[in-house]
Amino acid sequence: MSQDKTQRAQEVQAKYSDMLMSKPHVQGVGVGLATKGGQFTDEVAIVVMVDEKVPLDQLAPEDRLPDELEGIPIDVQVMGTFWAQ
């Protein structure tokens, strides 16, 4: 990962983390490599971890995640549910 792209993505992620975490099914937010077809790419993205992917037509417009924030792509990845023991 490019240090400049990673740093910029971290800045944008920090700015929008609360908004992203407020969306249904979101379990976490971080910065990492985007995936396509289950394979990692070399594209730095804001990774939004969800418990399940829901079809867009089943989400209210205000509950949908953006495709990008300030030019940084959003990559939604299914991670299941997190809990502490």
N, C-alpha and C positions, 0 to 999 in steps of 0.2 A: 504494500500500500504506500502510495506517495504521502510523505509527511505533510506537505502543504494541503493536499486534498483531505487528509485525515483530520488535520487541525481545523480546517474550515467546517467540515462535517460535524466535528465535536462542538464547535461554537453554535452552529445552527441547531443541533440536537438539544443543547442546554437551553437555548432560547424557547424551544417549542415542546420540551419534554412534558410539562404539565398538561398542555392541550392534548398531546398524543395519548398520555396515560388516562385521560378522562373518557376516551372512546371505549365503547363496548368491546369486550373480548381481549383488549390489550393487557398483556401481562408484564411487559418490559420494553424499554427503548435503549438502543445503544448505537454504536458506529461499527461497521464491519464491511465485509464484502457482500455485494448483491449476489443473489443466486438466480439462475435461469435453468429451468428443467431439472431442478434438483442438484445442479452443479454450481460451484462458486465461480464467479467471474472476477475480473481484476478491477471492477468498478466499485469505488467507495460509495457507501450509501448509509442513510439512517435506517437501521434495522428495527422494525417494529415487530415484537414477538407477541403472537396471539395464541389463545387457547384453541381456536378453530377459525378457519376462513369461512366467511358467510357471503353468499352471493350479494352483489351490490343492490339488486332489486329487493332484497330483504332487509336492507338498512335504510333508515331515514337519512335524507341528504346531510343533515348535521352530524350524523354518526359515521360517515364515510371518511376514510383516510385519504389525504391528498396523494397525488403521484410524486410530488416533489415539494420541497420547501426551500426557497431562496436558491434554486438551481441544484440543490442536492437531492438525488433520487431517494424515494422511500421504497424499501423492500420489506414486504410483509412476509414473515416466516412463522410457520406453525411450530410452537414449542410445547404445547400442552399447558397445564396449569402448574404454577409454582406455589410452594408453601414451605414454611419453616417448621422444623420439628424441635 
